Amino acid sequence: MLQRWTTGQGYAIIIKFGGTIQCIMVKEISIALVLLLTTTLQQVRAQLPNLPDPVAALIPQPSSMKTSPGQYLINETTRVGYGGKDSLVIQMAEELAEFIKQKAGFPLTVTPSIQPLYNMIYLQLGQVPDSLGKEGYILNIEKPHVLIKAKTHAGLFYGIQSLKQLISVDVQKKITLVRLPLVQIVDKPRFEWRGSMLDCGRYFYSVDFIKKWLDYMAMHKLNVFHWHLTEDHGWRIESKKYPRLNEISSWRAGTQYGRAEHQIDPNPHGGFYTQDQIREIVQYAADRFITVVPEVEMPGHSLAVLVAYPELSCTGGPFKMPVIWDIQDDIFCAGKAETFSFLEDILSEVVELFPGKIIHIGGDEAPKKRWKECEHCQARIQEEGLKDEHELQSYFIKRIEQFLQTKERSIIGWDEILEGGLAPNATVMSWRGTKGGIEAARQKHDVVMAPNEFMYFDYYQGEPHLEPHAIGGLITLEKVYGYDPVPAELDKEERKHIKGVQANIWSEYIHSPEKAEYMAFPRLAALAEIAWTPLARKNWEDFTRRMETQYKRYDEAGINYSRSAKNVRFQTEIDTLANVATVTLRTNSYKPEIRYTVDGSEPGKNSPLYEGPFPVTLPATIRAQVFEGDKPAGKVNVRSVLSPATAEYH
């Protein structure tokens, strides 16, 4: 606590810290300030317990980071300073001060300053090399002060995100210690598209949750929110011109929750985002330097529209809103002029709501059955001199692209848009593996990699019997982290077209915000490091070490993240002659303490500690669990290994 009184001879400064009161008399305010800060910090250090230096555990890992011994202490006299009069920089300074207040329990003064002063966290635009680009920053934490500087507001924002991660709060002897490691960071992202997709077409998430999702993205330095807004099973964009989309297409009678068709939740589900809500979310994202890319599906995944406007189909309907997860045969009719009139009207509304330069138009999983039987579509094929229905889809996509170009927008679509010929300026999102992305890059088209075998976070992330129901597949944290978005098959020039990488959350079996968080985290942290960190700086073991701190951040943020990385996985090698199996136990966590049993009992803190592969006589049942201290950190996993004779018999 600090107070100051002026006297006839100078200044009297009263310092109260930890129950001790001191009065300092000085003649000059500049001297007073330096003495005040120095004395206060000396008192803090004198009362510090023997704590180790804070750990610099950043996610994603910076491009370059050097650490020094020691620490920087934030206390009640620390100020947040900024250079210039830029209103956005001032806002960032105020928000940073508020963040520290929430962490530390005491307010910090925010003040303009022409340079970083002693015991100041200073934000500065400019005076950085051009090589840092639009999103790079420099963060220096030294004992005199903290300096964050960048060429742009986005870079400054990312530097602040790193600073937030580095803050360590400890309470010792009733004193709150807010500490930073001493680091020198020079950082910029590897890719310009660092994306996260959330499927709101199948499951409608609230505005509040979308904002949380954007906060989580900002925390990981992700910058593209791919918002999947239309689907066979729901339309989520308010349309002023076509109100039946809001009245009819946004609701369905039930939701399939299991793989069997009879597993239907009979409660109606749906909703749509009003245009005002969309504008609010787009601005919320922009404040976090996130671009929102809306997806309006076409020509397939459009049954919800056809229920309300059946005249846009090949058959004329009638149709019902589906409740079963399946690909629908009924899609937009490519032969009718009114189809394109409708889509141009809708896209005109969309571009007014989303100022970003890219619109996702889907283009995937569009069965051609109806087109083959439709007189309008066949007539279109003849009129345009097209070879088949695949070229008709290419015509469809190219026509939409041409319209959006009149609105100064570009398109991105799933890799099916390659079929029949790629639209001239289209970006391809490669989801059916990497083949589509490779093909597009070789055609000199930009690519975002989102292959389902690495980037579909609706897949299981651990052994299915330990996990909530998912659509299938298995993508562990380690598998995500091991993915490189730049295919080795591409040459130097082709690789320049790989603009980034994206993880997708499809919501067929994700019916709550809590489960969406569970499926996304911690895998989204691995995606963030793929997208941001130079390939040479990636290291799996170090990533798992830093994730131990990240899990604590998730706890503090209230994120319902998965602990699957701490579940034990088994590997067995059987010696058929000796009737013995060698068992290896692994996790996706850092230096885990694994306890195991082979006697049928549950693992406990006193069970054998796993120190390396061990033999068991067959048949055998092994139970294993990760412990942190005396407490279990993961679930018990069980594996029974039969003797070769028994296995052959079964």
ZIDAJO-V808879 format. One line per field, one symbol per residue. ss: DSSP state (~ for helix, > for strand, _ for the rest). psi: psi as a letter, one per 40 degrees, with the letter a starting at -180 (. if undefined). burial: I if it has 16 or more other ideal C-beta (glycine too) atoms within 10 Angstrom, else O. A space follows every 50 residues. Layout:
ss->???
psi->???
burial->???
This chain:
ss->_>>>>>>__>>>>>>>>__>>>>>>>__~~~~~~~~~~~~~~~~~~~___ _____________>>>>>>>>>>>____>>>>____~~~~~~~~~~~~~~ ~~~~____>>>>_______>>>>>>____~~~____>>>>>____>>>>> __~~~~~~~~~~~~~~_>>>>>__>>>>>>>>>>>>>_____>>>>>>>_ ______~~~~~~~~~~~~~____>>>>>_>>__>>_>______~~~~~~_ >>__>>_______>>___>>__>_~~~~~~~~~~~~____>>>>>>>>__ __~~~~~~_~~~________________________~~~~~~~~~~~~~~ ~~~____>>>>>______~~~~~_~~~~~~~~~~____~~~~~~~~~~~~ ~~~~~~___>>>>>~~~~________>>>>____~~~~~~~~____>>>_ _~~~~>___>___~~~_______>__~~~~~__________~~~~__>>> >>>>>_______~~~~~~~~__~~~~~~~~~~__~~~__~~~~~~~~~~~ ~~~~~~~______~~~__>>>>>>>____>>>>>>>______>>>>>___ _______>>____>>>>__>>>>>>>>>__>>____>>>>>__~~~~~~_
psi->hhihiiidebhhhhhhhfehhihhhididdddddddddddddddddehig iiiihgghhihidhhhiiiaihhhaeehihiiiaehdddddddddddddd ddddeiiihhiiieihihfihhhhhifiideeadeiihhhhiddihhhii didddddddddddddehhhihhfehhhhiiihihhhiiididhgihhhhe ddhhiidddddddddddddefiehhhhheiideihehhhddgddddddee iidahheidieeghhehiiaiihiddddddddddddeefhhhhihhhiea feddddddgeeeiddeaiiihiehhihhdhihheehdddddddddddddd dddheiehhhebeifgieddddehdddddddddefidadddddddddddd dddddeefiiiiiieeedhehhideiihhhdgaeddddddddefiihhhf hdedeheeiieahdeeiihieaihgidddddehhehhdeiaddddeehea iiihhifdfgfiddddddddheddddddddddhideehhddddddddddd ddddddefhgiiedeeihiihihhhddefihhhhhiifihgihhiiieee iiiaeeihhheiiiiihiiihhhiihihbeiieaihihhhhiidddddd.
burial->OOOOOOOOOOIOIOIOIOOOOOOOOIOOOOOIIOOIIOIIIOIIOOOIOO OOOIOIIIIIIIIOIOOOOOIIIIIIIIIIIIIOOOOOIIOIIOOIIOII OOIIOOOIOIOOOOOIIOIIIIIIIOOIOOOIIOIIIIIIIOOOIIIIII IIIIIIIIIIIIIOIIIIOOOOOOOOIIIIIIIOIIIIIIIOIIIIIIII IIIIIOOOIIOIIIOIIIIIIIIIIIIIIIIIIIIIIIIOOIOOIIOIII IIOOIIOOOOOOOOOOOOIIOIIOOOOIOOIIOIIOOIIIIIIIIIIIII IIIIIIIIIOOIIIOOIOIOIIIOIOOIOIIIIIIIOOIIOIIOOIIOII IOIIOIOIIIIIIIOIOIOIIOOIOOIIOIIOOOOIOOIIIIIIIIIIII IOIIOOOOIIIIIIIIIIIIIIIOOIIIIIIOOIOIIIIIIOOOIIIIII IIOIIIIIIIIIIOOIIOIIOOOOIIIIIIIOIOIIIOOIOOOIOOIIII IIIIIIIIIIIOIOIIIIIIIIIIIIIIIIIIIOOOIIOOOOIIOIIOII IOIIOOOOIOIIIIIIIIIIOOOIOOOOOIIOIOIOIIIIOIOIIIIIOO OOIOOOIOOIOOOOOOOIOIOIIIIIIOOOOIIIIIIIIOIIIOOOOOOO
